[in-house]
Amino acid sequence: MRQDHEGCALVTGASRGIGAAIARALAAEGWPVAVNYRSDSEGADRVVTEIEDAGGQAVAVRGDVSEPGAADDIMRAADERFGPVLVLVNNAGTRADGLSPQIDDDDWDRVLETNLSGAFRLTRSALRQMMRARFGRIVNVASIVGQRANPGQANYAASKAGLIGFTKTVAAEVARRGVTVNAVAPGFVETELTKGVDQNGFVDAIPARRVGTPEEVAACVRFLASDEAGYVTGTTLTVDGGLTA
Amino acid sequence: MPATATPDQIEQTIMDQIAKLGPDRDEIKRDSTFESLEIDSLDLVEVAQVVEDEYGVQIKGEEAEKLNTVGDAVDLVVQRAS
């Protein structure tokens, strides 16, 4: 359980899917949660309402993490409402699939800016407060696509592999300040982002014989954000039903 | 930089911040090396963040690496803030 830390959790891309499940899980743990969203204000409001109805605290914070100035604005909004961000979950992600020869610069940049640069800028901003507090938990939502090939997603794969490398190095830099930095690598999880992706054949390849749920990923994040996980840092927790085992 | 900030105040701010990271305040002199004070690169990042918040002066990583003594840091910030 969360112990007595004066601050809040910030989950990016939390208006739906895995991010929404993570926001609910951290709120259930006792953290006030800043629910970041880019465009789906209704979804974010719904998550806030769900958290409040369950007895928790939450606020919706708009901001496009792919924009260079957004990180500081998002952090400030969370801080003004609930105090310093002591748990940061970099979940916001996008994809623009195509075989490598067909990925144009815009699709490359958009995916890298959102999935990787956005996580970097928020981490940089959050570390100030976490280092001062001598406590912090950063969890980056990567993907098994950052660990093994997935033709048609070179940009997405590069961003997620980048997140895993980023996670390890930042973890080593700040470990002595009581700040842990970890990643989760979901496999096939049923969300809006994976809608339309042909599941036939996929499921047979998964040892668990089913796709995952956002709540199963959220449970892993909840652990990595806990006090009990204080000695776990720089690691990537794969949540894929055994697909990459 | 606030109009009232003087080189002495900047020195005080930096030394006070270093003291929060471990060394006794009395130990910290202008010619103390960071190594002798056991102030490492991550500690210097924290000092740099306070300096940025207080005086609006940014110290980049490669600049911080070249700082050997407390006086080096104070001089850099005073020069930038003026």
Contacts between the chains, C-beta under 8 A, distances in Angstrom:
chain1	res1	chain2	res2	distance
A	128	B	49	5.4
A	131	B	42	7.7
A	131	B	45	7.7
A	131	B	46	5.9
A	131	B	49	7.9
A	132	B	46	7.4
A	173	B	42	6.7
A	174	B	42	7.0
A	176	B	42	6.9
A	177	B	42	7.0
